[in-house]
């Protein structure tokens, strides 16, 4: 399973394309789907992303639980409603959906923060402000 650690900052071009950090791409290189799965965070103003391997694992785990009778199948999480598969281009970039960029406030730069099995994509200033707010609230200790 792909693991994402470290913090990186990359330029976003006028078309909304951004290069996924090389260490993150290397961790995804062995997967059949060459790209990421992304969605707007439910907890903070950023985009969360992971490899298709984690999505496949979440779906498999959900199916192991089993559903009673003829009940309609429910998604593992509400994030499935907003998921986007973003394919790498030849330069290791993905095109961030405009709605995702607007949600996260991403314009010219994107900050990538590895969180283990996921990573987050932030507007650099929003990340700085978010960290400061968390530290002020006692969440950073």
N, C-alpha and C positions, 0 to 999 in steps of 0.2 A: 504494500500500500504506500502511495506517495506521501512523503512527509515534507512539510514546508517550515523552515526556520530562517530567521534573519530578517533584515529590513533593507529595502532598496527603493530608490526613487528614479523614475523614468519619465521622459517627455511624452506627452500626448500630442499627436499631430492634429491638423485641422479636420481630418476625417474621423477623429475619435479612436484612432489606432494607437495602441501602446505595446511596447515590447515587454513580454513577461520575463522576469529576471531569469538569467541563464541557469542558476541552480534549481529554480522551480521547474523549468522546462526539462532539465536533465532528469529530475525525479519523475517526470511524466512520460519520458521518451519510450519506455517499454510498453505503454498502454496502446491498445488498438485505436482508441479515439485520440487523435492528436489535437488536443485543445484542452479547454477547461469548461467546467460547469459553473455558472455564476448567477447570483440573485441579489437583490437589495437586502441588506441586513434588517432584521426585525428589532435589533437592540441598539444600534447606533448608526449615524449617517455615513455608511460605507457600503461597498460591494463585497460580498463574501464569495469565495470561490474554492473549488477543489477539483480533483481529478475525477474522471468518470468511474474509476475503480471504487471510490467511496460511495458514489451514488448507487452503483450496482450492489454494493454490500448493504446499503440501507434498504434497498428494495428486497433483496434476498432475506434479510432479517425480518422485514415486515411480513413476508409470505410464510416464514416459519411459524409465526404466531398463529396464523390461520384465522379465518373469519367464520362465524357461525352461519349455518344454513345458506340461504341465498342472498345474504346481505350484500349490498353493493360494495365493491372494493374501495377503500379510502386511502388517500395518499399517506405516506409516512408522516409528513409534516406539511404545514401550509406553505413552506418554501417551494414546494413543487409547482405551485400556481405561477410563480415568477421565474422559474428556472430558464436559463438560456444556455445553449451549447455554443461556445465560441471557439471556432477552429483557428489553429495557428496558420499564419501565412508563411511564405518562404523565409521571412526574416524573424520568425518567432513572435510576431505581433498578433494581437486579437483586436477586433473592432468592438469597442464598448458601446452597447446600445445607448442612444441619446437619453432615454428615460432613466437609465442607471446613472449616467453622468450627472444629470440634473438632480437626482435624488441625493447623490453623494457630494455634489458641488465640485466635481472634477472638471477642470478646464485645460490648463496647460501642462500640469505635472500630476503624476500619480505616485503615491507612496504605497509600497507593498509591504505588508507585515505578516510574516509567517506565524501561524498559531498552532502548528502541529499538523493535523490532518486537513486543515483548511488554511486559507490565507485571506487577508483583507486588502482591499484597494481603497485608499483614502485620498482626499484632497489633503496635501501636506499641512496647510494651516488648520483645517478642521481637526486633523489628528493631533496637532500640537495643542489646540484648544481643548479637545476632549481629554487628553492626558492631564492637562492642568486642572480641569474641572474634577476629574476623578481624584487627583491628589488633594485638591482643596476639600473634597468631601471625605477624605480619609480612606479612599479606595485604592490609593497607590502605595500603601504601606504594608 
